[in-house]
Amino acid sequence: MSTNTTTEDLRITAVETFRVSDRFLLVKVSTDAGIAGWGEPILESRAETVEAAVRELADLLIGEPVQIGRLWQRMHKSGFYRGGPILGSAVAGLDQALWDVLGTALGCRCTCCSAARYGTSSPYTPPRTVPMTPPWWIAPTSSPRPATG
């Protein structure tokens, strides 16, 4: 893919689901440039239900440019009722697949793509350093326990 290619040049051509079991579902988003991205839209023991939600959302994506923020908003707000675990799982899997497409198109990891968007080296803040010494109230005492009695 040339360096002049933008995500607006990539159009979604297909969304396929692959149900591995009742507990495991994959989604593949393909583009006109031959790039495919994978995601995992699953809600425990509801693979068939989430698969139906992915199929419904696929109608909103096919033919559209890969503009993740716009597509995410469209998927979340396209229906009368918004949210819930089924829709959330379906959108999350499609979102993963779209980031995978973008990362592949730009030749970097997904975290690099979102880091460029947010202007940081990583979209995730590393966890605060936790002191390795226990707090005073659970720290061992230097002297043995006094005898009772």
C-alpha positions as CSV (number, residue, x, y, z in Angstrom):
1,M,0.0,0.0,0.0
2,S,1.4,3.4,-0.9
3,T,2.3,6.0,1.7
4,N,-0.3,8.3,0.1
5,T,-3.1,6.0,0.9
6,T,-5.5,7.2,3.6
7,T,-8.1,5.4,5.5
8,E,-10.7,7.2,3.4
9,D,-9.3,5.3,0.4
10,L,-10.1,2.0,2.2
11,R,-13.7,0.9,1.8
12,I,-15.3,-2.0,3.7
13,T,-16.4,-4.7,1.3
14,A,-17.4,-7.6,3.6
15,V,-18.1,-8.5,7.2
16,E,-17.9,-12.2,8.0
17,T,-18.5,-14.1,11.3
18,F,-16.9,-17.4,12.3
19,R,-18.6,-19.1,15.2
20,V,-16.1,-21.5,16.8
21,S,-18.3,-22.6,19.6
22,D,-21.1,-21.3,21.8
23,R,-18.5,-19.3,23.7
24,F,-16.2,-18.1,20.9
25,L,-16.9,-15.9,17.9
26,L,-14.6,-14.1,15.5
27,V,-15.4,-11.4,13.0
28,K,-13.4,-10.5,9.8
29,V,-13.7,-7.1,8.2
30,S,-12.4,-7.0,4.6
31,T,-11.6,-3.9,2.5
32,D,-11.3,-3.2,-1.2
33,A,-7.5,-3.0,-0.9
34,G,-7.4,-6.7,0.2
35,I,-6.7,-5.9,3.8
36,A,-8.6,-7.8,6.4
37,G,-9.0,-7.2,10.1
38,W,-10.1,-9.5,12.9
39,G,-12.0,-9.0,16.1
40,E,-13.7,-11.0,18.8
41,P,-17.3,-10.0,19.4
42,I,-18.4,-12.3,22.2
43,L,-20.6,-12.4,25.2
44,E,-20.2,-15.6,27.2
45,S,-22.6,-18.3,25.9
46,R,-24.3,-15.9,23.6
47,A,-22.3,-16.3,20.4
48,E,-25.4,-16.8,18.2
49,T,-27.1,-13.7,19.5
50,V,-24.0,-11.5,19.2
51,E,-23.5,-13.0,15.7
52,A,-26.9,-11.7,14.7
53,A,-26.1,-8.3,16.1
54,V,-22.8,-8.2,14.0
55,R,-24.8,-9.2,10.9
56,E,-27.2,-6.3,11.5
57,L,-24.4,-3.8,12.1
58,A,-22.5,-5.1,9.0
59,D,-25.2,-3.4,6.8
60,L,-24.1,0.0,8.3
61,L,-20.4,-0.7,7.4
62,I,-20.3,-2.2,4.0
63,G,-19.3,0.4,1.4
64,E,-18.2,2.9,4.0
65,P,-14.6,4.3,4.3
66,V,-12.6,3.0,7.3
67,Q,-13.2,6.0,9.6
68,I,-13.3,4.3,13.0
69,G,-14.7,7.1,15.2
70,R,-17.5,7.9,12.7
71,L,-18.3,4.2,12.3
72,W,-18.3,3.5,16.0
73,Q,-20.8,6.4,16.6
74,R,-22.9,5.1,13.7
75,M,-23.0,1.6,15.1
76,H,-23.8,2.7,18.7
77,K,-26.5,5.3,17.7
78,S,-28.1,3.7,14.7
79,G,-31.0,2.1,16.5
80,F,-33.8,3.4,18.6
81,Y,-32.5,1.6,21.7
82,R,-28.8,2.1,22.5
83,G,-26.3,0.1,24.4
84,G,-26.6,-3.2,26.3
85,P,-24.2,-6.1,26.5
86,I,-25.2,-7.7,23.1
87,L,-24.7,-4.5,21.1
88,G,-21.7,-3.6,23.1
89,S,-20.0,-6.9,22.4
90,A,-20.8,-6.7,18.7
91,V,-19.5,-3.2,18.4
92,A,-16.4,-4.0,20.4
93,G,-15.5,-6.9,18.0
94,L,-16.1,-4.8,14.9
95,D,-14.1,-2.0,16.5
96,Q,-11.1,-4.4,17.1
97,A,-11.3,-5.5,13.5
98,L,-11.4,-1.9,12.2
99,W,-8.3,-1.0,14.2
100,D,-6.6,-4.2,12.9
101,V,-7.4,-3.0,9.3
102,L,-6.0,0.5,10.1
103,G,-2.9,-0.9,11.7
104,T,-2.2,-3.3,8.8
105,A,-2.8,-0.5,6.2
106,L,-0.4,1.8,8.0
107,G,2.1,-0.9,8.8
108,C,2.0,-0.6,12.5
109,R,0.4,-2.1,15.6
110,C,-3.1,-0.9,16.6
111,T,-1.6,0.9,19.6
112,C,0.5,3.0,17.3
113,C,-2.5,4.1,15.3
114,S,-4.4,5.2,18.4
115,A,-1.3,6.8,19.8
116,A,-1.0,8.9,16.7
117,R,-4.6,9.9,17.0
118,Y,-4.2,11.0,20.6
119,G,-0.8,12.5,20.3
120,T,1.0,10.3,22.8
121,S,3.4,7.4,22.7
122,S,0.7,5.1,23.9
123,P,-3.0,5.5,24.3
124,Y,-2.8,3.7,27.7
125,T,-1.3,5.3,30.8
126,P,1.0,2.8,32.5
127,P,-0.2,1.7,36.0
128,R,1.1,3.7,38.9
129,T,4.2,2.2,40.5
130,V,3.1,0.2,43.5
131,P,5.5,0.2,46.4
132,M,6.9,-3.2,47.1
133,T,7.0,-2.7,50.9
134,P,3.8,-3.5,52.7
135,P,2.1,-0.6,54.6
136,W,2.9,-0.1,58.3
137,W,-0.2,-1.9,59.6
138,I,0.7,-5.2,57.9
139,A,4.5,-4.9,58.0
140,P,6.2,-7.6,60.1
141,T,7.4,-6.5,63.5
142,S,11.1,-6.7,64.4
143,S,10.3,-8.2,67.8
144,P,8.3,-11.4,68.5
145,R,4.8,-11.1,69.7
146,P,4.6,-10.4,73.4
147,A,3.6,-13.3,75.5
148,T,0.2,-13.1,77.0
149,G,-0.7,-14.0,80.3
